[in-house]
Amino acid sequence: MGRQKEMVVALTGHQYQRLASKESYVVKWMKRILEIIGEGQTDFVAICGGAAGSDELFGRVCVDKKIPFRLYLPTEDYRGKELNYLKSHCSFVVAIADEWEKGLDTKRDKMMVDDCDILLAVWDGIPAGGTYQTIRYAAKQGKPVIFMPRTIFKREIL
């Protein structure tokens, strides 16, 4: 019998300002969807982009749930020391370039899509920004996308 191919899940999502203080709902959804996807998987890996917001939350959820993950960063020093916690818990870091240049975040997002089996999307439904562009790229590549329910963005904060 051959070894089961690993299941690779990546995430695209908004930064904190566009999450509009819905982080706790986003984290609950991430935990639940990872449980569903990972059920029965013996070789389950995640890819995290390391940006502030959804990416960072996703990496922390992976740490909490003991899901091995890879950090795909535009540069090794992306966000400075802010990512030290995730770097210390990830399987490895993929740095796209040595120095920052325009478009590296898009290149990183495309590489994440290319390397995953399923893309998770924390998207508010507004057709603008990097999350939207990543979703469009995934669709062109024929990658399945699982969307967080947009109703989460409409919930009132208690």
N, C-alpha and C positions, 0 to 999 in steps of 0.2 A: 504494500500500500504506500502511495506517495503522501508526502506531507501536505496538509491543507494550506492553501495560499492565504497569506494574511489579509485581513479585512482592514482597509485604510479609510478612515473618515477624516475629512477636513472641514473647517468651518470658515465661513465668511460672515461678517456682521458689522454693525455700526459701532462707531466710537461712542464714548460716554455721552457727549452732548446730544447725539441723535437717539440714544436709548431713553432719554427723557425720564430719568430716575426710575426706570422699570427693571433695574438690574436683578432684583430678587426674583421676579417672574422669569427673566431670561435664564437665570441659573437653575431654577426648578425645571424649566423645559429642557435645558441641556442635560441635566442629570437623568431625567426620565427617558429622553430619546436615546441617550447612550446606553441605558439599561436595555431598551428594546432592541437596538441594533446589535449590541454585544451579546445578547442572550444566545447561548449555544456556540459562540465563537471561541476558539481556543487560541487564536493568534490575531488579536485585535489591537490596532495601533491608530493613534490620532495625529493629525498635523495641525499645529497652531501657528498663526502668523505673527503673534507677538505685539500687535498694535494695542493701544489703550482702548478699553471698552470690551466688546464681545470677545475678541481674541484672548485678551488677558483673563477674562472670566472663564473662558473655555479651558485654558491651560490650568487654571486653579481647580476647576472641576475634575480635570484629568488627574491631577495630583491627589485630590480628595478620594476619587474612585479607584485610584491605583491603576489607571489606564496608561500604558506607556505612550509617550508622545514625542514628536519631533518638532523643534522650533525652526520655522523657515523665516529668516530675517533678511531684509534688504542688505544690511551690512552687519558685521560682527558686533559693532558697538551701537547698534540701533537702540535708541531710548536709553543709552547709558546704563547706569546701575539699576534702573527701574525693573529690568528683567532678570536680575540676578537670582531671584527666587525660582522663576521658571527654568532658567538655565541650569540651576543646581538640581532640578528634578527631571529634566528631559533626557531622552535617550541620546540625542545628539542635536547639534545646531547646524543648519544649512545656511550659510551666508552667501547671498547672491553675488555681491561685489565687495571689493575692498573699501571703496569710498562711495559716499552718497552721490547719486545723480538723479535727475528727473526721470520718472517712470519706473524706478526700481520697485516701488510698492506694487505696481501693476504686473511687472515681471514676476515678482514673488507670488502674487495671487494666481497667475496663470500656471506657474510651476506647481503650486499646491493642488490645483484642479487636475493637472496632468497626472500627478502622483497619487490621487485618491480614487477610491471606488465609489464613494458617496460624499456629496457635499451637503453640509448643514448650512442653513441660511437664516440669520437673524436680520430680517428685512422688514421695514415699515411700509412697503408697497409704493414708495415714491421712486419713480424711475430716474434716479440721478445718484451719482457717487460711485465709489469703488465697489461697494457691495453689489449694487445693481450691475455694474460692468462684469464683475466676477460671475454672477448668476447667468448673465447672457453668454459669457465664454463657456461656462459649464454646459449650458444647453447646446451650444454649437458643437461641443465635443461629445455630446451624447451621454453625459454624466447625469445620474439621477440626483435630484436636489430635493431635500426635505426642508420645508419651510416651517419656521416657528409660526404659530397662529398669529396673524396680524391683530387679532382682538386684544392681545396683550398690550399693544401700544395704546389702546383706547381705554384701558382700565384706569379708574381713579385711584390715586394714592391715598391710603387711609392715614 
